[in-house]
Amino acid sequence: MIKNKVAAFAAATAMFASVATVQAFAESSVAFTPSVSAASVNVGDMVTVTVNLTAGGDGVAAWSSSVTYDASGFAFESGTALEQGALISPTGTGASWFGTENSTYSGAVYSVTFRALAAGTYTFDVGGMTAYDANEQAVPYSGSSVSVVVTDNTASSEAETSSEETASSESDSSSVQDTVSEADTSSETVSSSTPDSSSTASSSTASSSTASSSTAASGTSASSSKSSTSSSAQNSGKTDNPKTGAAAAGVTVLLALGLTVVARKSK
């Protein structure tokens, strides 16, 4: 009989323990998980970190949390409450919510927008967490983090622009050099194909002298030829003209007759 009572007590104790264990596992919990609008951005771009809440068990009646960040890589812009009844903190980087009963709401509760300042890899953490149930009992909580890579395209663009300008300048310089080279080549060609002006002038002068000499020689030759022609004409007139020869013969005869008459008178 006693044994039966002991066994029954043990069974009741075990049942109570199992119920207590189930109740312990059924206690509330809350988890805060951040997500970002973009995992990789450029300097100057905006990034929005959204905090999501997951309530477990019986839920929570109050909670609060905030986003921590590296101020050397990002600058705060604005904060927005997403769950009904949530309030943005004075800093704008966090939010809180209070209710009269436990809530098992799960989803986005608030968001914070930042502007990227410098290149690098930066982490956004959810911290400053608190959670309570409707009996004002602390509820276990957990948080996590998310990273964002920032690229400085401005420096790359400037480097590319500088490289393009350098290439363009080199191209322009090369074009100018080619043009100058072509001009020099053209000048050399003109110089080689066109005689020097002084040489040309000298040649022209020499040609003029030659022409003058030729003209003088031609004149002299012409004069000599004319004189020779005149002399020849005269000689030809004296010897070859029949009338002139006959007249000369007549004069000779008359002279001879005159001398004969004079001689006879003298006797």
Secondary structure, DSSP 8 states (H G I E B T S, - for coil): -HHHHHHHHHHHHHHHHHHHHHHHHTS-EEEEEEEES-SEEETT-EEEEEEEEEEETT-EEEEEEEEE--TTTEEEEEEEE-STT-EE-TTSSEEEEEEEEEE---EEEEEEEEEE-SSEEEEEEEEEEEEE-TTS-B--EEE-EEEEEEE-HHHHHHHHHHHHHHHHHHHHHHHHHHHHHHHHHHHHHHHHHS--HHHHHHHHHHHHHHHHHHHHHHHHHHHHHHHHHHHHHHHHHHHH-HHHHHHHHHHHHHHHHHHHHHHHHH-
